[in-house]
């Protein structure tokens, strides 16, 4: 028996950027499993700015 769960919306307390996924395409996941890591938009902008300054 195949079950499919669709996530229609995810509420987040802040804007951000997905920085990591903890699953592969087609992988079966369990309820409550951590699927992704979201970095706050401010932190992501600071990290990108620091990376740009290092290469300049």
C-alpha positions as a printed NumPy array, in Angstrom:
array([[ 0.   ,  0.   ,  0.   ],
       [ 1.425,  3.326, -1.026],
       [ 0.702,  6.448,  1.013],
       [ 1.388,  9.979, -0.118],
       [ 1.306, 12.978,  2.185],
       [ 1.118, 16.392,  0.597],
       [ 2.383, 19.456,  2.431],
       [ 0.291, 22.391,  1.275],
       [ 1.706, 25.092,  3.527],
       [ 4.344, 25.413,  6.183],
       [ 4.097, 28.251,  8.682],
       [ 7.384, 29.83 ,  9.71 ],
       [ 8.034, 32.453, 12.381],
       [10.625, 34.157, 10.1  ],
       [11.673, 34.6  ,  6.475],
       [14.629, 32.488,  5.473],
       [16.529, 30.373,  3.002],
       [16.626, 26.578,  2.981],
       [20.256, 25.77 ,  3.789],
       [20.086, 21.955,  3.921],
       [17.816, 19.038,  3.077],
       [18.002, 15.845,  5.133],
       [16.382, 13.471,  2.635],
       [16.834, 12.284, -0.941],
       [14.244, 12.382, -3.727],
       [11.971,  9.356, -3.425],
       [13.112,  8.511,  0.115],
       [10.466,  7.411,  2.606],
       [10.387,  9.622,  5.681],
       [ 8.765,  9.167,  9.084],
       [ 6.364, 11.496, 10.854],
       [ 8.264, 14.056, 12.933],
       [11.527, 13.602, 11.001],
       [13.637, 16.723, 10.396],
       [13.464, 17.297,  6.637],
       [15.113, 20.673,  6.069],
       [17.099, 23.397,  7.789],
       [16.097, 27.019,  7.284],
       [18.553, 29.846,  7.901],
       [17.046, 33.211,  8.855],
       [17.172, 35.685,  5.95 ],
       [19.3  , 38.14 ,  7.99 ],
       [21.88 , 35.464,  8.842],
       [21.975, 34.288,  5.226],
       [22.566, 37.824,  3.968],
       [25.395, 38.331,  6.475],
       [27.028, 35.027,  5.477],
       [26.792, 35.919,  1.776],
       [28.244, 39.375,  2.469],
       [31.185, 37.855,  4.382],
       [31.813, 35.376,  1.551],
       [31.814, 38.215, -1.006],
       [34.274, 40.261,  1.093],
       [36.668, 37.269,  1.336],
       [36.832, 36.889, -2.446],
       [37.316, 40.617, -3.082]])
